Amino acid sequence: MKQETKKTLIKYAVCFGIEALIAFLVIWSKGFFAHSIAVNVQILADAFFVPGILMTLFAGLMFISNEGALLGIGFVLRNVFLSFIPMGRAKHVTYATYREQKLSKKKKLDNGCFLITGLFFLITGIVLTVIWYVNFYNMV
């Protein structure tokens, strides 16, 4: 197996493990075995939805960050910090220069593992929610 393929599989395994841990914590916090089957399906739906939505939103945030959309916040905070330092204004650069410097340093990361595993958990949670709603809504 190629080294690149191994690294990719490890990324997916780590993402899946983190989401499984979050799902386990949700199940553990709600007391899975102490309820009826209808409530257990609802708990499972919550346990898959929570890590799925968190990882999917994290993937979206990573995409936005990689595109440079958050550079403006860093530029403003840097200038505020420099305004309190003596002779800090001497280090002032324009936003265009700051953005060019930051984007040239930044390397593009492959964050597909966050999105794929997050969507897997999210879709599983939505399917379990639909199953619960169709079969058990009137029972609870």
Wavefront OBJ file of the C-alpha trace (Angstrom):
o trace
v 0.000 0.000 0.000
v 1.321 3.415 -0.898
v 2.376 5.813 1.824
v -0.115 8.436 0.606
v -3.004 5.960 0.769
v -1.995 4.953 4.299
v -2.015 8.590 5.426
v -5.449 9.123 3.894
v -6.855 6.038 5.604
v -5.392 7.159 8.916
v -7.043 10.596 8.507
v -10.420 8.996 7.859
v -9.966 6.570 10.751
v -9.098 9.383 13.157
v -12.083 11.477 12.025
v -14.387 8.461 12.329
v -12.952 7.652 15.768
v -13.509 11.190 17.037
v -17.090 11.158 15.800
v -17.685 7.712 17.288
v -16.351 8.967 20.622
v -18.713 11.945 20.536
v -21.603 9.612 19.635
v -20.686 7.330 22.534
v -20.617 10.286 24.921
v -24.085 11.359 23.764
v -25.411 7.818 24.219
v -23.764 7.536 27.627
v -25.094 10.909 28.818
v -28.682 10.014 27.896
v -28.695 6.517 29.414
v -29.300 4.317 26.380
v -30.324 1.068 28.096
v -32.719 2.609 30.603
v -35.491 3.414 28.108
v -37.914 1.845 25.669
v -37.021 1.097 22.055
v -38.703 4.295 20.846
v -36.567 6.462 23.103
v -33.469 4.432 22.210
v -33.991 5.151 18.505
v -34.330 8.826 19.364
v -31.117 8.689 21.404
v -29.309 6.968 18.518
v -30.563 9.648 16.133
v -29.195 12.340 18.443
v -25.936 10.436 18.900
v -25.298 10.356 15.156
v -26.627 13.832 14.381
v -24.517 15.739 16.932
v -21.040 14.606 15.781
v -22.185 14.703 12.158
v -23.268 18.327 12.280
v -20.213 19.335 14.329
v -17.751 17.750 11.891
v -19.614 19.058 8.829
v -19.593 22.591 10.225
v -15.916 22.189 11.103
v -15.220 21.166 7.492
v -17.056 24.275 6.296
v -15.040 26.460 8.655
v -11.796 24.892 7.439
v -12.834 25.531 3.823
v -13.619 29.186 4.569
v -10.336 29.576 6.417
v -8.330 27.991 3.594
v -9.885 30.394 1.098
v -8.706 33.383 3.148
v -12.081 34.654 4.334
v -10.871 35.043 7.930
v -7.770 37.038 7.046
v -9.607 40.316 7.607
v -10.180 39.470 11.265
v -6.491 38.657 11.725
v -5.500 41.880 9.980
v -7.701 43.994 12.245
v -6.531 42.234 15.419
v -2.892 42.619 14.357
v -3.344 46.357 13.800
v -5.129 46.801 17.125
v -2.296 44.969 18.871
v 0.337 47.025 17.044
v -1.380 50.286 18.006
v -0.649 49.596 21.694
v 3.019 48.823 21.140
v 5.449 51.752 20.975
v 6.604 52.191 17.390
v 4.098 49.556 16.318
v 2.762 51.739 13.540
v 6.110 51.425 11.815
v 5.245 47.758 11.120
v 1.892 48.638 9.548
v 1.184 47.141 6.094
v -1.819 47.451 3.827
v -4.472 44.752 3.732
v -3.497 43.725 0.203
v 0.118 43.155 1.271
v -0.972 41.322 4.440
v -3.325 39.058 2.476
v -0.697 38.310 -0.152
v 1.865 37.393 2.522
v -0.525 35.112 4.400
v -1.855 33.334 1.326
v 1.662 32.732 -0.016
v 2.712 31.090 3.280
v -0.405 28.967 3.634
v -0.448 25.558 2.027
v -3.707 24.017 0.897
v -4.827 21.162 3.118
v -6.998 18.231 2.141
v -9.915 18.357 4.557
v -12.173 15.906 2.763
v -12.087 13.473 5.668
v -13.960 15.948 7.890
v -16.678 16.482 5.327
v -17.139 12.855 4.249
v -17.275 11.366 7.744
v -19.370 14.267 8.986
v -21.907 13.803 6.196
v -21.992 10.050 6.877
v -22.880 10.604 10.534
v -25.266 13.454 9.685
v -27.188 11.439 7.092
v -27.342 8.457 9.457
v -28.756 10.712 12.176
v -31.344 12.180 9.805
v -32.403 8.708 8.625
v -32.778 7.539 12.235
v -34.806 10.651 13.026
v -37.142 9.922 10.106
v -37.454 6.290 11.214
v -38.267 7.409 14.745
v -40.799 9.968 13.525
v -42.572 7.550 11.171
v -42.674 4.575 13.556
v -42.506 5.810 17.122
v -43.701 9.424 17.309
v -47.139 8.554 18.672
v -45.708 6.078 21.196
v -43.649 8.559 23.194
l 1 2 3 4 5 6 7 8 9 10 11 12 13 14 15 16 17 18 19 20 21 22 23 24 25 26 27 28 29 30 31 32 33 34 35 36 37 38 39 40 41 42 43 44 45 46 47 48 49 50 51 52 53 54 55 56 57 58 59 60 61 62 63 64 65 66 67 68 69 70 71 72 73 74 75 76 77 78 79 80 81 82 83 84 85 86 87 88 89 90 91 92 93 94 95 96 97 98 99 100 101 102 103 104 105 106 107 108 109 110 111 112 113 114 115 116 117 118 119 120 121 122 123 124 125 126 127 128 129 130 131 132 133 134 135 136 137 138 139 140
